[in-house]
């Protein structure tokens, strides 16, 4: 999802009829398609935000949650959280 007015840094589209999810990120004022890594989209803006698009489209919510939790517990997400904590101080 995105809102051009607010220049969101990333967005994803769900095409129900095509049964596909596309993820885009804002680069140089234009949205570029983000390719999945082994079937998993990984945000370039929010490290640790991962989405298994195929599992979501298949309504395999246990798999969606498993992948999401793997992202949230990843080393890259922990580094991101630590950077945010340092900025807050």
Secondary structure as UniProt FT lines:
FT   HELIX           4..6
FT   STRAND          10..15
FT   TURN            16..19
FT   STRAND          20..27
FT   TURN            28..29
FT   STRAND          30..34
FT   TURN            38..39
FT   STRAND          40..42
FT   TURN            47..48
FT   STRAND          50..52
FT   HELIX           53..57
FT   TURN            58..59
FT   HELIX           61..72
FT   HELIX           75..88
//
